[in-house]
Amino acid sequence: MKDKELVRKGVIESLPEAQQIKNRKLRESVYDAWTMALMNSGFEKIEDIPPSGNPNTPQMRMGTQADHLRYVARMSLAIAQELKDGFAQFDVDMDEVIAGGLCHDLGKPFEFDPQNQKRWQEDVKITGWPSIRHPIYGVYIALSAGLPEKIAHIVGCHSPEGDNVERSLVCEIVHYADYAFWRILGKAGILES
């Protein structure tokens, strides 16, 4: 049985960028959401999740899933800050940018869980594969943990699932930061081939 407080402590250590979130309630909800996601999976730490975009895509040769979340949050923040500095009318909530970047993959513990993968692959015609992708399950976690709807939107729409809706401004930023992360690392030879 997992120790919830120990899992939460690990989440806080894994995501130091969350300390930049000025809204204390939002920051605590980020920790709560990741704690819930890990408690409902076979993983105890974010670093235990295989470091890839999807279960069937190349993994990073170096770095962890926590690094991915941190870099997407930081890249999103850099994009938002540059545009904010360059355009007076560019209005974006930086707390939302950080929280969205850190939480966009909340559903990965579920999708990457070895027991779920095994069950889904045993009879794909019944379960599908994956049965539920991480953006969809992540919305469930986000809302259950008390994250605002705008963060749940980022979680659910940062990947191809978001191609069917109009993404919010912050979701668009996180979407491009996430895609840039994986594509650039691939070109740099940091992903396994």
Backbone hydrogen bonds, N-H to C=O, Kabsch-Sander energy under -0.5 kcal/mol:
donor,donor_aa,acceptor,acceptor_aa,energy
4,K,2,K,-0.8
7,V,3,D,-2.4
8,R,4,K,-2.7
9,K,5,E,-2.2
10,G,6,L,-2.0
11,V,7,V,-2.1
12,I,8,R,-2.4
13,E,9,K,-2.1
14,S,10,G,-2.3
15,L,11,V,-1.6
18,A,15,L,-1.8
19,Q,16,P,-1.7
20,Q,17,E,-2.0
21,I,18,A,-1.9
22,K,20,Q,-0.7
24,R,22,K,-0.9
27,R,23,N,-2.5
28,E,24,R,-2.7
29,S,25,K,-2.0
30,V,26,L,-2.0
31,Y,27,R,-1.8
32,D,28,E,-2.7
33,A,29,S,-2.7
34,W,30,V,-2.2
35,T,31,Y,-2.3
36,M,32,D,-2.7
37,A,33,A,-2.7
38,L,34,W,-2.2
39,M,35,T,-2.7
40,N,36,M,-1.8
41,S,38,L,-1.5
48,D,45,K,-1.3
49,I,46,I,-1.5
52,S,50,P,-2.0
53,G,58,P,-0.5
57,T,54,N,-2.0
60,M,51,P,-2.6
61,R,190,I,-3.8
62,M,190,I,-0.5
65,Q,49,I,-0.6
68,H,64,T,-1.9
69,L,65,Q,-2.2
70,R,66,A,-2.5
71,Y,67,D,-3.0
72,V,68,H,-2.6
73,A,69,L,-2.3
74,R,70,R,-2.5
75,M,71,Y,-3.2
76,S,72,V,-2.6
77,L,73,A,-2.4
78,A,74,R,-2.4
79,I,75,M,-2.4
80,A,76,S,-2.7
81,Q,77,L,-2.8
82,E,78,A,-2.5
83,L,79,I,-2.2
84,K,80,A,-2.4
85,D,81,Q,-2.7
86,G,82,E,-1.6
87,F,83,L,-2.0
90,F,87,F,-1.8
91,D,89,Q,-1.0
92,V,90,F,-0.6
94,M,92,V,-0.8
97,V,93,D,-1.8
98,I,94,M,-2.3
99,A,95,D,-2.7
100,G,96,E,-2.8
101,G,97,V,-2.2
102,L,98,I,-2.4
103,C,99,A,-2.0
104,H,100,G,-1.2
106,L,103,C,-2.1
108,K,105,D,-2.3
110,F,107,G,-0.6
111,E,107,G,-2.3
112,F,108,K,-3.1
113,D,109,P,-0.7
117,Q,113,D,-2.7
118,K,114,P,-2.5
119,R,115,Q,-2.3
120,W,116,N,-2.8
121,Q,117,Q,-2.2
122,E,118,K,-1.2
123,D,119,R,-0.8
126,I,123,D,-1.8
127,T,123,D,-2.2
128,G,124,V,-2.6
129,W,130,P,-0.6
136,I,133,R,-0.6
137,Y,133,R,-2.1
138,G,134,H,-2.4
139,V,135,P,-1.3
140,Y,136,I,-1.3
141,I,137,Y,-2.1
142,A,138,G,-3.0
143,L,139,V,-2.6
144,S,140,Y,-2.3
145,A,141,I,-2.3
146,G,143,L,-1.0
147,L,142,A,-2.6
151,I,148,P,-1.1
152,A,148,P,-2.1
153,H,149,E,-2.6
154,I,150,K,-1.2
155,V,151,I,-2.4
156,G,152,A,-2.5
157,C,153,H,-1.9
158,H,154,I,-1.2
162,G,159,S,-2.5
163,D,160,P,-2.0
164,N,161,E,-1.1
165,V,162,G,-1.5
167,R,165,V,-0.8
172,E,168,S,-2.4
173,I,169,L,-1.9
174,V,170,V,-2.7
175,H,171,C,-3.0
176,Y,172,E,-2.2
177,A,173,I,-2.3
178,D,174,V,-2.8
179,Y,175,H,-2.3
180,A,176,Y,-2.6
181,F,177,A,-2.3
182,W,178,D,-1.8
183,R,179,Y,-2.5
184,I,180,A,-2.9
185,L,181,F,-2.2
186,G,182,W,-1.9
187,K,183,R,-2.1
188,A,184,I,-2.1
189,G,186,G,-1.1
190,I,185,L,-2.5
191,L,185,L,-0.8
192,E,59,Q,-3.2
